[in-house]
Amino acid sequence: MEKLQQSITVPLKKEDTKPWFVYLIENRLGQLYTGITTDPCRRIRQHRGDIGGGAKSLRGKAPLLFKKVLRVENRATASSLEYEIKALDRKQKEALIAGTKTLSAPCSDVTSAFTG
């Protein structure tokens, strides 16, 4: 007797349908902070204290400015690139911001959409 294999369709989680972003923020002291989000505009508002949920390390260090925003396909890639960027030294992060350093995973530079 032959078994039939059924194809199972697993619905994507809501978070899997949205693009993810990896970002670098510079504070008034010139320090760089790296994070990930699905909504960079909301996230910087949180960091600035306009709404709840920002990183403690950025409190009281405004103004905060996006220096680099990269779009990636999913959370796993975002987390991997965040880890990679956090391991870079200051000079390497500045090269990434300038566009002369590349990362290990595919990403799109969308910084201009979040800076003015």
N, C-alpha and C positions, 0 to 999 in steps of 0.2 A: 504494500500500500504506500502510495506516494504522499508525502506531506506537502501541503501548499504553504508557502511563506507569504504572509500578508505584509504589505507595505504600511508602515505606521508613519503618519504625519504628525510631527511634534510642532505645535504652534510656537512661534518665536515669543520670547518674553518681551514685554514692552521695552525694556532697556536695550534689547538686541536690535530694535528697529531704528533707534536714534543714532546719529553719529556721536562719537565721543571726541573730546578735545583734551589735549595736553597743553598746559600753559605755563609761561614764566612771567611772574609779576616782579617789578622792581619797586621797593619802598623808598621813602625819603632819605634813608641812610645809604641807599645804593645796594642794599642786599637783594638777592634774587630768591624768590620762592617758587617752587614747582608744584603743580597739582594737576588733577584731572576732573572733568565735569562733562555733563551733557548740555550745559547751558552757561557759557562763559559770562554773559551779561548778569545773570542772576548770581553767579559765583563771586564776581568781583564786588557786587553790591553787598553780599554777605561778608566778604573780607573787609570792606570799608565800614561795616557796622550799620548800614542802612536797613538791613533785615538780619534776622538771627542766623547763626550757623557758620560764621567765619572762623578762620584759623586763629588760635590764640597768639601765635608768633607774629601776627601782623597787626595786632591791636595797638593803636596809638602811633602807628608808623606811616600814616597817610601823608602825602598822597600816594596812592597805589596805581601803577600804570602797567598795562600789558606790554611786555617786551617781545613776546613770541606766543602765537597761538597756532597749534597744529591740529588738523582734523584727521582722525583715524576711524576705522570701520567698527571697532567694538571695544568693550571695556578691557578685555585681556590685552589687546595691543596697547591701549592707553596706559594701563598699569605697568606693562613691560617698559614702555618708553619713559614713563615717569621715573622708574627705578634707574634706568640707564642715564637719564639726565641728572638725577640727584648724585650719581657717582662721578660726574664730571667736575673738574676744577673750574674756578672762575674764568680763566682764560678760554677754556673749551666751551663754556656756556656762552661767553661773548662771541665766539666764533659761530656757534649755533644761531645766535640771534642775528649776526651779520649775514648768515646764509653761506658761510664757508665751511661748515661742518655738517656732515650728514649723520643720520641715525640708522640703526639696524633694521627698522621696519618701515614699510611705506606709509607716508603721511603727506598731507597737503598743507602748505603754509597759508593760513587764512588771517594772519595778523592784521592786515589792512582793514578787514571787516570789523575789527574790534578796537581800533585806535583812531583817533581823530585829530 
